[in-house]
Amino acid sequence: MDDAFEERVAVEQEAVGSAFSDAVAHTSLVGAIVLGAGSVLVALLLPRRPRG
């Protein structure tokens, strides 16, 4: 194999790794937003015990 081919493979592998990292970060952010919104909704919708 020539050096140019090995360099292209290395660049493609780096691009795939970067895309995967970006996808994981995006999914984590969306998950955190959904979890936070769900927590707020549950806290607001739970029936409160009457004080007395």
N, C-alpha and C positions, 0 to 999 in steps of 0.2 A: 504494500500500500504506500502511496506517496504521502508526503507531508500535508499537502493541501486537503486531501481527503480526510486525514486524521483531524485536521483543524476544523473542517466543516462538521464532522461528527461531534467534536467537543462543543462547538457553538450550539448545535441542535440539542444536545443533551442539557446544556445550561438553560436554553430557552424552555425546554420541557419542564425542568425543575423549577424555573421561575414561574411559569404558568400554573404549575401545581401549587406552589406556595401561595400565589395570589388567590387561587380558588379556595384554598383552605382558610386563608385569612378572611375572605369575603363571606364564606359560609359561617365562620365563627361570629363575625359581626352581626349577620342576620339572625343567627341563633340567639345571641345576647339580647338583641332588640326584642325579639319575640318573647323570650323568657321574661324580660323586664316588663313588657306591656302586659303579659299574662299575670304576672305577680300583682301589678297595680290593679288590674280588673278584679282579680280574686279578692284582694283586700277591700275593694269598694263594694263588691257584690255580696260578700258574706254577711249573713244576718248578725246583727250585734245583739248581745245579751242586754236585756234591760237592767239598768242599775237600780238598786233599791233594797 
